[in-house]
Structures are given as structure tokens and as C-alpha cells.
Amino acid sequence: MPDIRLISWNVNGLRAVWKKDFLEIFRRMDADVVAIQETKLQDPQLTEEMRRIDGYESFWSFSSVKKGYSGVAVYSRIPPRNIREGIGIPRYDNEGRILEIDFGDFLFYNVYFPNGQMSDERLTYKLDFYRDFFDYLEPSRADGKQLIIAGDYNTAHNEIDLKNPKANEKNSGFLRVERDWMDEILQRGYVDTFRYFYPDTVKYSWWSYRFRARERNAGWRIDYFFATENMIQSDRIRDVGIDNTVFGSDHCPVSLTIRR
């Protein structure tokens, strides 16, 4: 049977990227599951064209606290067993940041982790989100289920993961306290799939719109596929990638291919 190809992409506004050939890019990616973050949509703004791409079901979570903010979606041509929005904690679920898809032999999570740059309050929110989200996953992981957590984590883990680490040590996204949480995710039994396969490869998934950052490739790797260790041990993960040839957003898509 053919492998399963998964894509994760922060589109930074679905309506905006739709006008930049999103549908053509989507078709070209030819993925079984496409997870997008930062849709910046409310339900009434979702067109039928966006909702119903031929061959795919779509699932959505919207922010109820602010318009034009956050939001995640999953397009899938694999029928899911169950879909859940959020993790049962309103302070996170109200921002439309999490979709859980049960595909039977693995659980898939599309997550838009918070950005901590705005204030100390938002940084605390971000760190609390990391803790509470991975606490929520723990019973499933401990039970031996295979988990994949895709999305924009809004943190570069190590110096190899951004162009200018020293200049960003005091900026949210590369604070030691945030990077400690990336360490914690690994310690809890998850694998950064890109770094597992490509331990020394320098490749980025996000670039600021300022200072011609993408043109200069002055980027950050903040979009990840983490998976439980049992997916590595069972030799289920085939390949991972970062496709920085795709434009339309300040992020590019990242991919994961697994054995069906």
C-alpha cells in the first residue's frame, strides 16, 4: 500500500494565500493530510470552495475571542474515526488552536502554538499551553498509541534552527525558557522528526517580512512534526522535509511521510 503523506503549513491568513495560488500549490503537494495554521477565519467567512476541495474532507477550529486571528484546519482524504476541537480548556480552545484527528492507527494533532512576543502575559500563556497540551497527550502516549503533533511551535529549538541565534537570545521564540520546553518535549518521549533524519541540516520554515529576510534566507525553523518514539522504533517514518520553494506565506510547508 502507498505511504501516507502529511503536510503542515502556517498560511498566515487563508483568504490571502488563496489569492496566491493556494489551490494550485495544494494540488501539487498531493498530500493525504494537509494541516494549516493561522487561517484567520470565522465560520461565516469560510467559502464553499475553501471547505470542499475535491477528494478531501475538511475540519475547522475558529477563534471565538477575536476576528482575523488564529484558527486551524485539516484537509484529509483519509476518513477519520473521530475529530475533536481543543483539549477541554477554554482559555486555549477559545482561540481555535488545536484539532485532534483519530485515524485509528495513529492520532494526529494540528496545533498553532501561541506566540509569546506581545507581552509577559502572552509568554506565560504560551508556556502554560505547552505544559497543558502535552499533559493532555500523556495518557495516550503512555498507553502506547502513535501520536503525530504537527504545527507552528513558535520556538526555534537550538542555534542551528535560526540564522542569528546570538542576536535573538532575548527575543520570544528563542528564549531559554521556551527552548527548555522543546527539551522537555523530547524528554517526554517525542522525536523532532526533521532533526532525527537530518541532524546537521540548516533549513528554515519561517522568515520575517522585514529586511528581505527570505531573500537572504535569514530564517527560523519553528514548524515541526513531532512524533512519539514508538513511530521511530517501528520504522514507520519514511521521510521528512521542508519545502522552502513554496511561497504565499511567511512560512513554508513542512512534510512527513509515514508507512500506511
C-alpha positions as CSV (number, residue, x, y, z in Angstrom):
1,M,0.0,0.0,0.0
2,P,1.2,3.5,-0.7
3,D,2.7,5.6,2.1
4,I,0.7,8.4,3.9
5,R,2.0,11.9,3.1
6,L,1.2,14.7,5.6
7,I,1.8,18.4,5.2
8,S,1.8,21.2,7.8
9,W,1.7,24.9,6.7
10,N,1.1,28.1,8.6
11,V,-0.6,30.1,5.8
12,N,-0.8,33.4,7.7
13,G,-4.4,34.0,6.5
14,L,-6.2,31.6,4.3
15,R,-8.0,34.2,2.3
16,A,-4.8,36.0,1.5
17,V,-2.9,32.8,0.4
18,W,-6.0,31.7,-1.5
19,K,-5.3,34.6,-3.9
20,K,-1.7,33.5,-4.2
21,D,-2.5,30.1,-6.0
22,F,-3.2,28.2,-2.8
23,L,-5.3,25.7,-4.6
24,E,-2.6,25.0,-7.2
25,I,0.0,24.6,-4.5
26,F,-2.3,22.3,-2.6
27,R,-2.9,20.1,-5.6
28,R,0.8,20.0,-6.4
29,M,1.7,18.9,-2.8
30,D,-0.6,15.8,-3.4
31,A,-0.8,15.1,0.3
32,D,-3.2,12.7,2.1
33,V,-3.5,15.1,5.1
34,V,-2.9,18.9,5.0
35,A,-2.8,20.8,8.3
36,I,-3.0,24.5,8.1
37,Q,-2.5,27.0,10.9
38,E,-3.4,30.7,11.3
39,T,-6.4,30.6,8.9
40,K,-7.6,33.9,10.4
41,L,-11.2,32.9,9.6
42,Q,-14.5,32.8,11.3
43,D,-17.1,30.2,10.1
44,P,-19.2,32.7,8.1
45,Q,-16.1,33.7,6.2
46,L,-15.4,30.2,5.0
47,T,-16.4,29.8,1.4
48,E,-17.7,26.5,-0.1
49,E,-14.6,26.5,-2.3
50,M,-12.4,26.6,0.7
51,R,-14.4,24.0,2.6
52,R,-14.9,21.5,-0.2
53,I,-11.7,20.7,-2.1
54,D,-12.4,17.7,-4.3
55,G,-11.3,14.4,-2.7
56,Y,-10.9,15.8,0.8
57,E,-13.0,16.3,3.9
58,S,-12.1,19.4,5.9
59,F,-12.3,20.1,9.6
60,W,-12.0,23.5,11.3
61,S,-11.5,25.3,14.6
62,F,-12.1,29.0,14.8
63,S,-11.1,31.7,17.3
64,S,-14.1,32.9,19.3
65,V,-12.2,35.6,21.1
66,K,-11.0,37.8,18.2
67,K,-11.8,38.1,14.5
68,G,-9.0,37.6,11.9
69,Y,-6.9,35.7,14.5
70,S,-5.5,32.2,14.9
71,G,-7.6,29.2,13.6
72,V,-6.6,25.8,12.3
73,A,-7.9,23.4,9.7
74,V,-7.2,19.9,8.4
75,Y,-7.9,18.6,4.9
76,S,-7.9,14.8,4.7
77,R,-8.5,12.2,2.1
78,I,-8.2,9.5,4.8
79,P,-11.6,9.1,6.6
80,P,-11.1,9.8,10.3
81,R,-12.6,7.8,13.1
82,N,-13.1,10.9,15.2
83,I,-12.4,14.6,15.3
84,R,-12.1,16.8,18.4
85,E,-11.6,20.5,18.7
86,G,-9.4,21.6,21.6
87,I,-8.4,19.9,24.8
88,G,-11.2,20.9,27.1
89,I,-9.5,24.0,28.5
90,P,-11.4,27.1,27.4
91,R,-8.5,29.6,27.6
92,Y,-6.9,27.7,24.8
93,D,-9.8,26.2,22.9
94,N,-11.5,29.7,22.5
95,E,-8.5,30.7,20.3
96,G,-9.1,27.9,17.9
97,R,-5.6,26.4,18.2
98,I,-6.0,22.6,18.3
99,L,-7.6,19.9,16.1
100,E,-7.3,16.2,17.1
101,I,-7.9,13.7,14.4
102,D,-8.1,10.0,15.2
103,F,-7.1,8.0,12.2
104,G,-7.3,4.7,14.0
105,D,-3.7,3.5,13.9
106,F,-2.4,7.0,14.9
107,L,-3.6,10.2,16.5
108,F,-2.9,13.4,14.5
109,Y,-2.8,16.9,16.1
110,N,-2.7,20.1,14.2
111,V,-1.6,22.8,16.6
112,Y,-0.9,26.5,16.3
113,F,1.2,27.1,19.4
114,P,1.0,30.7,20.8
115,N,3.4,33.5,20.1
116,G,4.9,35.0,23.2
117,Q,6.2,38.2,21.8
118,M,3.4,40.6,22.7
119,S,3.8,40.7,26.5
120,D,4.9,38.8,29.5
121,E,1.3,37.7,29.9
122,R,1.3,36.1,26.5
123,L,4.7,34.5,27.1
124,T,3.2,32.9,30.3
125,Y,0.2,31.8,28.2
126,K,2.5,30.2,25.7
127,L,4.5,28.3,28.3
128,D,1.2,27.2,30.1
129,F,-0.1,26.0,26.7
130,Y,3.0,23.8,26.1
131,R,2.6,22.2,29.6
132,D,-1.2,21.7,29.5
133,F,-1.2,20.4,25.9
134,F,1.5,17.8,26.5
135,D,-0.1,16.8,29.8
136,Y,-3.3,16.2,27.8
137,L,-1.4,13.9,25.4
138,E,0.3,11.9,28.2
139,P,-2.4,9.2,28.8
140,S,-2.4,8.4,25.0
141,R,1.3,8.4,24.7
142,A,1.7,6.3,27.9
143,D,-0.9,3.9,26.5
144,G,1.4,3.2,23.6
145,K,-0.6,5.0,20.9
146,Q,1.2,6.5,18.0
147,L,1.0,10.3,18.0
148,I,2.0,13.0,15.5
149,I,1.9,16.6,16.5
150,A,2.2,19.0,13.6
151,G,2.2,22.7,13.5
152,D,3.8,26.0,14.2
153,Y,5.5,25.7,17.6
154,N,6.7,29.3,17.5
155,T,10.0,28.4,19.0
156,A,13.4,27.6,17.4
157,H,14.9,24.8,19.5
158,N,18.7,25.2,19.0
159,E,21.2,27.6,17.4
160,I,21.2,25.5,14.2
161,D,17.5,26.4,13.9
162,L,17.8,30.1,13.2
163,K,20.1,32.3,11.3
164,N,21.1,34.8,14.1
165,P,20.9,32.9,17.4
166,K,23.0,35.4,19.5
167,A,21.0,38.4,18.3
168,N,17.7,36.6,19.3
169,E,18.6,35.2,22.7
170,K,16.4,37.8,24.4
171,N,13.5,37.6,21.9
172,S,10.5,35.4,22.3
173,G,10.8,32.4,20.0
174,F,14.4,31.8,21.2
175,L,14.2,32.5,24.9
176,R,15.9,29.9,27.1
177,V,12.7,29.2,28.9
178,E,10.9,28.4,25.6
179,R,13.8,26.3,24.4
180,D,13.7,24.4,27.7
181,W,10.2,23.4,26.8
182,M,11.4,22.0,23.5
183,D,13.9,19.9,25.5
184,E,11.0,18.8,27.7
185,I,9.0,17.6,24.7
186,L,11.9,15.3,23.8
187,Q,12.3,14.1,27.4
188,R,8.6,13.2,27.4
189,G,9.1,10.7,24.7
190,Y,8.7,12.6,21.4
191,V,11.0,13.0,18.5
192,D,11.7,16.0,16.3
193,T,11.4,14.1,13.1
194,F,13.3,16.5,10.9
195,R,16.3,16.7,13.2
196,Y,16.2,12.9,13.7
197,F,16.7,12.4,10.0
198,Y,18.8,15.5,9.3
199,P,20.8,16.3,12.5
200,D,23.1,18.8,10.8
201,T,21.0,20.3,8.1
202,V,20.4,24.0,8.2
203,K,16.9,24.7,6.8
204,Y,14.3,27.2,7.8
205,S,10.5,27.3,7.7
206,W,9.7,31.0,8.6
207,W,11.2,34.3,7.6
208,S,10.2,37.8,8.7
209,Y,8.6,40.0,6.1
210,R,11.2,42.7,7.1
211,F,14.7,43.3,5.9
212,R,14.4,41.0,2.9
213,A,14.8,38.1,5.3
214,R,13.6,35.4,2.9
215,E,15.7,36.7,0.1
216,R,18.7,36.5,2.4
217,N,17.5,33.2,3.9
218,A,17.7,34.7,7.4
219,G,15.0,32.4,8.8
220,W,13.9,30.3,11.7
221,R,12.8,26.6,11.9
222,I,9.7,26.8,14.0
223,D,7.4,24.4,12.1
224,Y,7.7,20.8,13.2
225,F,6.4,17.3,13.0
226,F,7.0,15.7,16.4
227,A,6.1,12.0,16.8
228,T,6.1,9.5,19.6
229,E,9.3,7.4,19.9
230,N,7.3,4.2,19.0
231,M,6.9,5.6,15.5
232,I,10.7,5.7,15.1
233,Q,11.1,2.3,16.8
234,S,8.6,0.7,14.4
235,D,10.4,2.2,11.4
236,R,7.1,3.8,10.4
237,I,8.5,7.2,9.4
238,R,9.8,7.2,5.9
239,D,10.8,10.8,5.2
240,V,10.5,14.4,6.4
241,G,11.0,17.7,4.5
242,I,10.9,21.5,4.5
243,D,9.8,22.8,1.1
244,N,11.2,26.4,1.1
245,T,10.4,26.7,-2.7
246,V,6.7,27.3,-1.8
247,F,5.7,31.0,-1.3
248,G,2.5,32.7,-0.4
249,S,3.1,32.9,3.3
250,D,5.9,33.9,5.7
251,H,6.1,30.2,6.5
252,C,6.7,27.4,4.0
253,P,5.2,23.9,4.2
254,V,6.9,21.0,6.1
255,S,6.1,17.4,5.4
256,L,6.2,13.9,6.9
257,T,5.8,10.6,5.1
258,I,4.8,7.5,7.1
259,R,4.2,3.9,6.3
260,R,0.5,3.1,6.0
